């Protein structure tokens, strides 16, 4: 008899299809710490449209490799600094006199 007996001890049915070979394991993708990865940091609106637009720009870094983050961060920092500087340039109430009249 030419039927081989597999490990299970039962002869294989010659009419049955050959068992499929196991698929080779897929190589795991190499971890690349510089690859784009969203940080998913929640941003709470500040109430100032210019500041909120600058903070929303931070989401652009989620789609860039790590070496591209610096440009986004510097742009956002520059815009926020300009917004703060603009607050100082707004006219406010007149300053109180430095000397008071003597009575």
GROMACS elastic network, one bead per residue, 0.5 to 0.9 nm:
[ bonds ]
;  ai    aj funct       b0    kb
    1     4     6  0.84940   500
    3    11     6  0.64536   500
    3    12     6  0.67812   500
    3    13     6  0.82579   500
    3    14     6  0.76297   500
    4    10     6  0.89743   500
    4    11     6  0.61995   500
    4    12     6  0.68020   500
    5     8     6  0.77066   500
    5     9     6  0.58768   500
    5    10     6  0.58918   500
    5    12     6  0.65011   500
    6     9     6  0.57711   500
    6    10     6  0.65631   500
    6    11     6  0.65951   500
    6    12     6  0.71164   500
    7    10     6  0.78842   500
    8    11     6  0.84886   500
   11    14     6  0.89022   500
   12    15     6  0.86960   500
   12    16     6  0.76924   500
   13    16     6  0.53913   500
   13    17     6  0.86228   500
   14    17     6  0.78509   500
   14    18     6  0.88212   500
   16    19     6  0.84836   500
   17    20     6  0.85648   500
   18    21     6  0.87644   500
   19    22     6  0.89491   500
   20    23     6  0.84504   500
   21    24     6  0.87034   500
   22    25     6  0.86822   500
   23    26     6  0.84838   500
   25    28     6  0.88376   500
   26    29     6  0.88807   500
   27    30     6  0.85696   500
   28    31     6  0.86594   500
   29    32     6  0.87374   500
   31    34     6  0.89250   500
   31    35     6  0.84251   500
   32    35     6  0.54103   500
   32    36     6  0.89409   500
   33    36     6  0.83092   500
   33    37     6  0.88428   500
   33    65     6  0.87210   500
   33    66     6  0.78822   500
   34    37     6  0.85370   500
   34    64     6  0.87967   500
   34    65     6  0.52777   500
   34    67     6  0.72118   500
   35    63     6  0.88187   500
   35    64     6  0.74448   500
   35    66     6  0.66548   500
   36    61     6  0.80073   500
   36    62     6  0.60865   500
   36    63     6  0.52662   500
   36    64     6  0.50190   500
   36    66     6  0.67976   500
   37    40     6  0.90000   500
   37    61     6  0.87080   500
   37    62     6  0.56556   500
   37    63     6  0.67570   500
   37    64     6  0.78634   500
   37    65     6  0.79114   500
   37    66     6  0.88674   500
   38    41     6  0.83744   500
   38    59     6  0.79765   500
   38    61     6  0.78196   500
   38    63     6  0.68915   500
   39    42     6  0.89845   500
   39    59     6  0.85443   500
   39    61     6  0.88427   500
   39    62     6  0.64443   500
   40    59     6  0.83751   500
   40    62     6  0.81439   500
   41    59     6  0.88174   500
   43    46     6  0.88834   500
   43    52     6  0.87572   500
   43    55     6  0.74129   500
   43    56     6  0.77679   500
   44    52     6  0.85283   500
   45    48     6  0.77811   500
   45    49     6  0.86041   500
   45    51     6  0.85693   500
   45    52     6  0.59429   500
   45    55     6  0.86647   500
   46    49     6  0.78568   500
   46    51     6  0.69605   500
   46    52     6  0.61410   500
   47    50     6  0.89872   500
   47    51     6  0.80202   500
   47    52     6  0.72034   500
   48    51     6  0.53883   500
   48    52     6  0.60410   500
   48    53     6  0.85903   500
   49    52     6  0.50667   500
   49    53     6  0.60678   500
   49    54     6  0.86515   500
   50    53     6  0.51872   500
   50    54     6  0.63670   500
   50    55     6  0.87702   500
   50    79     6  0.84480   500
   50    80     6  0.84255   500
   50    83     6  0.74498   500
   51    54     6  0.51098   500
   51    55     6  0.62170   500
   51    56     6  0.85854   500
   51    79     6  0.78591   500
   51    80     6  0.63826   500
   51    83     6  0.71091   500
   52    55     6  0.50651   500
   52    56     6  0.60479   500
   52    57     6  0.86506   500
   53    56     6  0.50538   500
   53    57     6  0.64075   500
   54    57     6  0.51740   500
   54    58     6  0.72157   500
   54    75     6  0.83366   500
   54    76     6  0.54530   500
   54    77     6  0.83420   500
   54    79     6  0.64673   500
   54    80     6  0.68868   500
   55    58     6  0.54784   500
   55    59     6  0.79108   500
   55    76     6  0.68483   500
   55    80     6  0.85110   500
   56    59     6  0.57985   500
   56    60     6  0.79887   500
   57    60     6  0.55575   500
   57    61     6  0.78791   500
   57    72     6  0.73657   500
   57    73     6  0.87712   500
   57    75     6  0.86689   500
   57    76     6  0.68821   500
   58    61     6  0.57170   500
   58    62     6  0.77150   500
   58    69     6  0.88294   500
   58    72     6  0.66488   500
   58    73     6  0.69866   500
   58    76     6  0.70930   500
   59    62     6  0.54249   500
   59    63     6  0.77557   500
   60    63     6  0.58690   500
   60    64     6  0.70968   500
   60    69     6  0.84118   500
   60    72     6  0.71478   500
   61    64     6  0.51815   500
   61    65     6  0.77838   500
   61    66     6  0.80295   500
   61    68     6  0.71538   500
   61    69     6  0.52834   500
   61    70     6  0.86598   500
   61    71     6  0.88814   500
   61    72     6  0.63467   500
   61    73     6  0.80806   500
   62    65     6  0.81048   500
   62    69     6  0.83821   500
   64    67     6  0.77464   500
   64    68     6  0.55984   500
   64    69     6  0.66294   500
   65    68     6  0.54947   500
   65    69     6  0.70294   500
   66    69     6  0.54023   500
   66    70     6  0.79374   500
   67    70     6  0.65748   500
   67    71     6  0.84833   500
   68    71     6  0.59653   500
   68    72     6  0.71671   500
   69    72     6  0.52828   500
   69    73     6  0.61175   500
   69    74     6  0.85467   500
   70    73     6  0.51055   500
   70    74     6  0.59710   500
   70    75     6  0.84482   500
   71    74     6  0.52499   500
   71    75     6  0.61465   500
   71    76     6  0.86807   500
   72    75     6  0.51221   500
   72    76     6  0.61913   500
   72    77     6  0.85316   500
   73    76     6  0.51615   500
   73    77     6  0.59964   500
   73    78     6  0.84896   500
   74    77     6  0.50163   500
   74    78     6  0.59990   500
   74    79     6  0.85404   500
   75    78     6  0.51624   500
   75    79     6  0.62323   500
   75    80     6  0.86860   500
   76    79     6  0.51123   500
   76    80     6  0.61363   500
   76    81     6  0.84963   500
   77    80     6  0.51632   500
   77    81     6  0.60165   500
   77    82     6  0.85155   500
   78    81     6  0.51165   500
   78    82     6  0.61455   500
   78    83     6  0.86746   500
   79    82     6  0.50523   500
   79    83     6  0.62292   500
   79    84     6  0.87398   500
   80    84     6  0.62950   500
   80    85     6  0.86099   500
   81    84     6  0.51427   500
   81    85     6  0.61491   500
   81    86     6  0.86020   500
   82    86     6  0.61033   500
   82    87     6  0.87333   500
   83    86     6  0.51060   500
   83    87     6  0.65458   500
   84    87     6  0.51622   500
   84    88     6  0.68139   500
   85    88     6  0.52369   500
   85    89     6  0.65595   500
   86    89     6  0.50421   500
   86    90     6  0.65378   500
   87    90     6  0.55425   500
   87    91     6  0.89366   500
   88    91     6  0.80969   500
   89    92     6  0.88377   500
   91    94     6  0.85028   500
   92    95     6  0.84209   500
   93    96     6  0.89254   500
   94    97     6  0.88522   500
   95    98     6  0.85220   500
   96    99     6  0.87483   500
   97   100     6  0.67643   500
